[in-house]
Amino acid sequence: MPVLTLPDGHALAYSVTGPEGAPWLVLGNSLMTTQAIWADQVAAFSARFRVLTWDQRGHGASAVPGGPLDMPTLGADLVALCEALEVTEATYVGLSMGVPTGLAALPALGGRVTALVLVDGLAASSGAAFWDERIAFARENGMAALAAQTAERWLPSDMGKRPQLATMIASVPLEGFAACAHALRGYDARAAFEDFAGPVLLIAGEADARIVPGMQALADSKPGTRLALIPGAGHLPCFEAPEAFNARLAETL
């Protein structure tokens, strides 16, 4: 897997699939998942798109940060990737933490991103208390315990995929999780969302009760933006219900 060495020396793992010269599709992973969460989308769209996935800091094959992160840093990582790979005219799809990561990058990306698809994530933090509790739980009980608990909550309709997701989450280093969870404690990227002039689609799992109201409010705040719900799915509709998710994504592409 190729690695981009960033200006601060951090190693960022990424993958590019699809024909050279094709339109770009950039897929940003969530907290506690690796770029493998996009396997069904890479398979479905790489015949006609140049698909970029990467492991956000502390996840997958990317290096583990030495301390807490913030959203500007994660956004700058995406900018560095797009500049190094000469990404232009891309559709950006962000999942959960990938939503604010993409929005944080938008001002510096300029016209490189022409369309947004935001999945089960918010443009502003819902507060620090939830993330403080999650970090404390992981430190006390370990990533395997957090993985089992999270897989059950995130995949309400497909118990068969829970072991696969739990394995993925448990593979994330504790300090990688904690560093990125810290970035989610307090961020506000609503201005970047409001200023974006291209088409925007919001997608959420219908059963993701913690996120759907905020995403509906986000859709209502921007004329021409709609929220598409994936029936039965939870926080990771691209993984839990890939056929339905891909159908919604294809409508935008």
Residue, then its C-alpha position, 0 to 999 in steps of 0.5 A: m500500500p502506498v504511503l504519503t509522508l506529510p510535511d510533519g513526517h507523519a505517514l499516511a497510507y492510501s490506495v488509488t483504484g480505477p483508470e487514469g484520467a477518469p473522474w475522481l471519487v474520494l472516500g473518507n473513512s470514519l472513526m474506528t474504521t479503516q479504508a476497507i470500510w469502502a470495499d463495496q464502493v471501490a468494487a462498484f465504482s472503480a471501473r469508471f472512477r479514479v477512487l481514492t481511499w486513505d486511512q486517517r491518522g492512527h487508523g489502518a496502515s497510517a502512523v499513530p499520532g503522538g497526541p490529540l488531534d484536531m479537525p484542521t490537521l485531519g483536513a490538511d491531510l486530505v488536502a496534502l493527498c489531493e495535491a500530491l495525487e493531482v486530484t481535480e473535479a472530485t466527488y468527495v464522500g465522507l463517512s461520520m468523521g469523514v464528514p468534518t474531515g472533508l469540510a475542514a479541507l474544502p477551503a484549501l481544496g478550492g475547485r478540486v471538489t465539485a460535489l459532496v456526499l456526506v454520510d452519517g456525520l455532522a458539520a459541527s460537533s455535538g459536544a465533548a462529553f460523549w467522546d470523553e466517555r468513549i475515550a475513558f471506556a476504551r482506556e479502561n476496557g480496551m479496544a476489543a470491548l469498545a469494538a464489540q459494543t460499537a459493532e452492535r450499535w452501528l449495525p442494527s440490521d445485519m448481525g452477520k457483519r458485526p464480527q467483521l466490523a468488530t475486528m476492524i475496530a479492534s485493530v485500531p490502536l487505542e492512541g489512534f482512536a483517542a487522538c481522532a476522538h479528541a478531534l471530534r470533541g469540538y469542531d464547527a465546519r458549518a461555514a464551509f458547508e454553507d459556502f460550498a457551491g456544488p451539489v450536496l447529497l446527505i445520506a444516513g442510515e434510517a436507524d442511526a437515531r443519534i445522527v438523523p435529526g442533525m442531518q435533517a437540520l443540516a439539509d434544511s439549512k441549505p437550499g437544494t440539499r436533501l437527505a436520503l435515508i437507507p431503510g434499516a441501516g445504522h451508522l455505516p450504511c455503505f457497509e451494512a446496506p451497500e446495494a441501497f447505498n450505492a444506488r443513492l450514491a450513483e444518483t449523484l455521480 
